[in-house]
């Protein structure tokens, strides 16, 4: 997601620089400065933001007002597109997609080989999890896999545990 964030920011700086430049020629700079200060100050009071976040908000406000001055109502569409492709919107969608890739296995109907494979695959999903809530969800699924595997073959399960319990090595392999 870090690469996407950098590419997204670079692309929007490049795309937005032209209308912002021309917008600064059209809009009075004093009005832009007032808008930036007002919006950055509001963010500082309402959200208790850091100074860097307030400066970023102020710069975004200047860019938005300048773009609005040059493009008119079309600037709202550009802003909406920038927001829709922003890392804040795309990130949760990507994480939700990753969560969907966790193997869905019916514990009672699956054979041992499928359960071991699902447990091994869930190890990768756990490594990709970004939030504690995602990690907890995956850990709970993994625990259910292990409980079912232990109930089916206690001796094989104990043997696997004593051999180091590696995610890719299991008695069913």
Buried (B, 14 or more C-beta within 10 A) or exposed (E): EEEBBEEBEEEBEEEBEEBBEBBBEEBEEEEBBEBBBEBBEBBBEEEEBEEEBBEBBBBBBBBBBBBBBBBEEEBEEBBEEBEEEBBEEBBEEEBEEBBEEBBEBEBEEBEBEBBBBBBBBBEEBBEBBBEEEBBEBBEEBBEBBBEBBBEBBEEBBEEBEEEEEEBEEBBBE
